[in-house]
Amino acid sequence: MTRRPALAVLALVAGCGGRSSQASQRFDGLQALAWVEHQVAAGPRVPNTAGHQTIGAWLEAELRRRADSVEVQAFDHVTASLDTLHLRNFIARFRPADPSRVLYVAHWDSRPTADLDPDPERRRLPVPGANDGASGVALLLGVADELRRAPPSVGVDLVFVDGEDYGSFDGEDALIGSRYFSRNLPPAYRPLFAVVWDMVGDRDQQFSQEGHSLERSPEVVERVWRTAEAIGLGRVFRARRGIPVMDDHIPLLEAGIRAIDVIDLDYAAWHTTADTPDKISPESLANVGRLALALVR
């Protein structure tokens, strides 16, 4: 698909959003918060740990109850230190036969080391990952709930990637699941646009326009921020340039997908042992949930 037709279809989808404005407002933030708490209570979702195995099985079961189809991408990754990680991406599809698709991505693993913890003695401990991981998963589960009740106007793929936060972001041991997904796309897979949702549940929620997104997919940034303004979230989604971030949208962009990153990096507990559910707000989760639904209706 050339760029001009893609943008034309994107505009058509945008124009159709208003007809389902009432449905797009529905999102259960309290339920989403309960899903955050459930993930953290299982223990760190670090690859090869019991918590990782438990939450992976739970997530697959939850998706199979909601989506029209679910695919599991199981694969191994050998790290720079020669450890073998057993990883899984989960792909939940709604209206799988529809050629016009929107892609949403969140990572479901958590970081093995709290490298930014203010207490040096705690920096080797795992990060609980309430906001950094669990909030994005809870958002997409809530989206799946609502798409099950009221189908979207386009096909929607919800992809939960693994191994995003395992190692250093200047090497191959981070963004592992999104790299694998981007290298193993279905034939001719070109969604209208893609949004990575990361660290979306902070009580003091503010989103800037991430730098790589603004440079490489400005029309998607415009659409998301314009939709946020239209549903009353202009105070949360500020039209200001943010810093560039290495996140799961980068492999998608490199694969030719028009992707952006919705991320709130102004979060004091990032990569620390304080990234716990008490920092998460059901109202914040409901904000991004309403937006994610409005974008596909």
Secondary structure per residue as TSV (DSSP state, phi and psi in degrees):
chain	resnum	aa	ss	phi	psi
A	1	M	-	360.0	130.1
A	2	T	-	-76.9	166.6
A	3	R	H	-64.8	-41.4
A	4	R	H	-61.5	-49.9
A	5	P	H	-60.4	-37.3
A	6	A	H	-60.9	-44.0
A	7	L	H	-68.0	-32.8
A	8	A	H	-64.2	-43.5
A	9	V	H	-66.2	-39.4
A	10	L	H	-58.4	-42.7
A	11	A	H	-64.4	-37.4
A	12	L	H	-63.5	-44.0
A	13	V	H	-61.7	-42.2
A	14	A	H	-59.7	-41.9
A	15	G	H	-66.7	-27.1
A	16	C	H	-80.9	-11.5
A	17	G	G	-61.9	-36.1
A	18	G	G	-65.4	-22.4
A	19	R	G	-72.3	-14.3
A	20	S	G	-123.3	32.6
A	21	S	H	-60.8	-36.0
A	22	Q	H	-66.2	-43.7
A	23	A	H	-65.3	-35.8
A	24	S	H	-69.2	-17.0
A	25	Q	T	-80.1	-10.9
A	26	R	-	-87.5	118.0
A	27	F	-	-159.9	130.3
A	28	D	-	-91.7	94.7
A	29	G	H	-66.6	-34.0
A	30	L	H	-66.1	-40.9
A	31	Q	H	-64.3	-40.7
A	32	A	H	-61.8	-40.8
A	33	L	H	-63.0	-38.6
A	34	A	H	-61.9	-35.9
A	35	W	H	-68.3	-36.3
A	36	V	H	-60.3	-47.9
A	37	E	H	-61.8	-39.3
A	38	H	H	-62.9	-43.8
A	39	Q	H	-63.3	-45.1
A	40	V	H	-67.5	-37.3
A	41	A	H	-64.0	-25.5
A	42	A	T	-72.8	-11.1
A	43	G	-	102.4	173.3
A	44	P	-	-55.7	137.1
A	45	R	-	-93.9	45.4
A	46	V	-	-79.7	131.7
A	47	P	T	-49.1	140.3
A	48	N	T	76.7	9.8
A	49	T	S	-105.2	165.9
A	50	A	H	-63.2	-40.2
A	51	G	H	-62.8	-38.5
A	52	H	H	-63.0	-44.8
A	53	Q	H	-64.7	-43.1
A	54	T	H	-63.3	-48.2
A	55	I	H	-71.4	-32.8
A	56	G	H	-61.6	-44.6
A	57	A	H	-65.3	-41.2
A	58	W	H	-63.1	-45.1
A	59	L	H	-64.2	-43.3
A	60	E	H	-60.2	-43.6
A	61	A	H	-64.2	-41.7
A	62	E	H	-63.2	-40.2
A	63	L	H	-69.1	-39.4
A	64	R	H	-65.5	-23.5
A	65	R	T	-79.4	-13.0
A	66	R	T	-117.7	-44.0
A	67	A	S	-82.6	160.3
A	68	D	S	-70.4	-33.5
A	69	S	E	-151.8	152.2
A	70	V	E	-135.4	131.0
A	71	E	E	-118.4	138.6
A	72	V	E	-109.8	121.1
A	73	Q	E	-96.3	100.5
A	74	A	E	-97.6	130.3
A	75	F	E	-155.8	161.2
A	76	D	E	-108.7	147.9
A	77	H	E	-130.7	126.6
A	78	V	E	-95.0	121.5
A	79	T	-	-79.7	173.5
A	80	A	T	-61.8	-26.6
A	81	S	T	-91.5	10.8
A	82	L	-	70.0	21.3
A	83	D	-	-82.6	143.2
A	84	T	E	-101.7	118.5
A	85	L	E	-97.9	132.8
A	86	H	E	-98.5	112.1
A	87	L	E	-122.0	158.5
A	88	R	E	-143.8	129.3
A	89	N	E	-98.5	142.6
A	90	F	E	-115.0	128.8
A	91	I	E	-119.8	110.2
A	92	A	E	-106.7	127.4
A	93	R	E	-117.5	140.8
A	94	F	E	-120.0	134.8
A	95	R	S	52.4	58.2
A	96	P	T	-62.0	-23.0
A	97	A	T	-83.5	-10.3
A	98	D	-	-74.2	122.4
A	99	P	S	-70.8	-22.7
A	100	S	S	-88.1	116.2
A	101	R	E	-133.5	154.1
A	102	V	E	-121.4	138.7
A	103	L	E	-113.1	126.0
A	104	Y	E	-115.6	139.5
A	105	V	E	-132.9	139.2
A	106	A	E	-143.9	153.2
A	107	H	E	-98.1	145.0
A	108	W	-	-111.1	-4.6
A	109	D	-	-84.8	171.2
A	110	S	-	-129.2	161.3
A	111	R	-	-76.9	136.8
A	112	P	S	-74.5	-20.7
A	113	T	-	-135.2	136.5
A	114	A	-	-87.3	70.5
A	115	D	T	-67.9	-16.2
A	116	L	T	-108.0	13.7
A	117	D	-	-64.7	136.9
A	118	P	S	-65.4	-20.6
A	119	D	S	-95.7	110.0
A	120	P	G	-55.8	-29.3
A	121	E	G	-72.6	-14.1
A	122	R	G	-102.3	0.6
A	123	R	T	-72.9	-14.6
A	124	R	T	-93.2	-1.9
A	125	L	S	-82.2	155.2
A	126	P	-	-73.2	154.1
A	127	V	-	-84.1	130.8
A	128	P	-	-60.3	-32.8
A	129	G	-	71.1	38.6
A	130	A	I	-67.0	-49.9
A	131	N	I	-87.8	-43.0
A	132	D	I	-84.3	77.7
A	133	G	I	130.2	-65.7
A	134	A	I	-67.0	-32.6
A	135	S	H	-67.1	-40.0
A	136	G	H	-65.9	-39.2
A	137	V	H	-61.7	-46.5
A	138	A	H	-62.0	-39.8
A	139	L	H	-58.0	-50.5
A	140	L	H	-70.5	-31.0
A	141	L	H	-64.5	-41.1
A	142	G	H	-64.8	-38.4
A	143	V	H	-61.2	-43.8
A	144	A	H	-60.1	-41.2
A	145	D	H	-55.6	-48.6
A	146	E	H	-73.0	-34.4
A	147	L	H	-69.5	-28.4
A	148	R	H	-67.5	-38.8
A	149	R	H	-75.3	-41.0
A	150	A	S	-137.9	101.1
A	151	P	-	-57.7	151.1
A	152	P	-	-76.5	171.9
A	153	S	S	-85.6	-9.6
A	154	V	S	-135.3	169.0
A	155	G	E	-68.3	143.1
A	156	V	E	-129.5	132.6
A	157	D	E	-114.4	123.6
A	158	L	E	-105.2	116.6
A	159	V	E	-116.5	123.6
A	160	F	E	-106.4	107.4
A	161	V	E	-96.3	150.9
A	162	D	S	-107.3	159.4
A	163	G	S	66.5	22.4
A	164	E	T	-67.4	-38.3
A	165	D	T	-113.0	25.2
A	166	Y	S	-76.0	-49.5
A	167	G	S	-128.0	-153.1
A	168	S	-	-74.4	141.7
A	169	F	T	-82.5	1.1
A	170	D	T	-100.7	12.5
A	171	G	S	-134.4	-161.4
A	172	E	S	-92.9	0.5
A	173	D	S	-98.2	20.6
A	174	A	S	-136.0	163.1
A	175	L	S	55.4	31.2
A	176	I	H	-65.9	-47.7
A	177	G	H	-65.8	-39.7
A	178	S	H	-71.6	-31.9
A	179	R	H	-63.6	-44.4
A	180	Y	H	-64.2	-46.2
A	181	F	H	-58.6	-44.3
A	182	S	H	-67.7	-26.6
A	183	R	H	-86.8	-8.7
A	184	N	T	-130.5	45.0
A	185	L	-	-71.2	152.5
A	186	P	-	-60.5	155.9
A	187	P	T	-55.2	132.8
A	188	A	T	57.8	27.6
A	189	Y	-	-75.5	113.0
A	190	R	-	-140.0	86.3
A	191	P	-	-63.2	155.8
A	192	L	S	-57.5	-41.9
A	193	F	E	-164.0	164.7
A	194	A	E	-133.8	144.9
A	195	V	E	-129.0	126.6
A	196	V	E	-93.0	126.9
A	197	W	E	-109.6	114.0
A	198	D	E	-141.0	132.1
A	199	M	S	55.4	61.7
A	200	V	-	-108.9	1.4
A	201	G	-	-109.9	8.0
A	202	D	B	-55.8	137.1
A	203	R	S	-59.5	-37.0
A	204	D	S	-98.6	74.1
A	205	Q	-	-83.2	123.7
A	206	Q	-	-147.6	127.9
A	207	F	E	-116.0	125.6
A	208	S	E	-98.3	171.3
A	209	Q	E	-89.5	104.6
A	210	E	-	-55.1	141.1
A	211	G	H	-60.7	-49.7
A	212	H	H	-62.3	-38.7
A	213	S	H	-61.3	-45.0
A	214	L	H	-66.9	-34.3
A	215	E	H	-78.4	-36.8
A	216	R	H	-106.5	-20.5
A	217	S	-	-139.5	58.0
A	218	P	H	-62.4	-32.0
A	219	E	H	-68.3	-28.9
A	220	V	H	-75.6	-41.0
A	221	V	H	-56.8	-46.7
A	222	E	H	-60.0	-44.0
A	223	R	H	-62.5	-45.8
A	224	V	H	-66.1	-45.5
A	225	W	H	-70.5	-34.6
A	226	R	H	-65.5	-40.5
A	227	T	H	-66.9	-40.6
A	228	A	H	-59.4	-43.5
A	229	E	H	-61.8	-40.7
A	230	A	H	-66.5	-28.4
A	231	I	T	-101.7	15.5
A	232	G	T	88.4	22.7
A	233	L	-	-111.8	24.1
A	234	G	T	-61.9	-29.0
A	235	R	T	-72.7	-19.8
A	236	V	T	-96.9	-40.5
A	237	F	E	-101.1	92.0
A	238	R	E	-87.2	134.7
A	239	A	E	-81.2	70.1
A	240	R	E	-136.9	148.1
A	241	R	E	-73.7	131.3
A	242	G	-	-104.4	-179.5
A	243	I	-	-78.7	154.4
A	244	P	-	-69.4	141.6
A	245	V	-	-130.3	135.8
A	246	M	-	-80.9	108.5
A	247	D	S	-145.9	-175.0
A	248	D	T	-66.2	-11.2
A	249	H	H	-74.4	-20.8
A	250	I	H	-64.8	-49.6
A	251	P	H	-60.5	-33.6
A	252	L	H	-66.0	-44.4
A	253	L	H	-60.7	-41.4
A	254	E	H	-66.4	-23.6
A	255	A	T	-87.4	2.8
A	256	G	T	90.8	13.2
A	257	I	-	-93.5	136.8
A	258	R	-	-78.7	91.2
A	259	A	E	-119.7	148.9
A	260	I	E	-133.6	166.2
A	261	D	E	-115.4	119.3
A	262	V	E	-99.5	105.7
A	263	I	E	-144.9	139.2
A	264	D	-	-110.8	96.2
A	265	L	-	-83.8	-7.8
A	266	D	-	-81.9	74.6
A	267	Y	-	-142.0	107.6
A	268	A	T	-63.4	-25.0
A	269	A	T	-88.9	5.4
A	270	W	T	-58.4	128.5
A	271	H	T	57.6	33.2
A	272	T	S	-127.8	169.6
A	273	T	T	-74.9	-3.1
A	274	A	T	-90.6	4.2
A	275	D	-	-79.0	75.4
A	276	T	-	-118.7	164.0
A	277	P	G	-60.9	-21.8
A	278	D	G	-66.7	-14.3
A	279	K	G	-86.1	-5.0
A	280	I	B	-103.4	141.9
A	281	S	-	-115.0	133.9
A	282	P	H	-63.7	-30.2
A	283	E	H	-66.5	-40.4
A	284	S	H	-63.8	-43.6
A	285	L	H	-63.3	-38.7
A	286	A	H	-66.4	-36.0
A	287	N	H	-57.8	-53.6
A	288	V	H	-70.4	-29.4
A	289	G	H	-64.5	-45.2
A	290	R	H	-61.6	-39.8
A	291	L	H	-66.2	-46.6
A	292	A	H	-59.3	-38.0
A	293	L	H	-72.7	-40.0
A	294	A	H	-62.1	-31.4
A	295	L	T	-70.0	-19.3
A	296	V	T	-115.1	14.4
A	297	R	-	-128.2	360.0
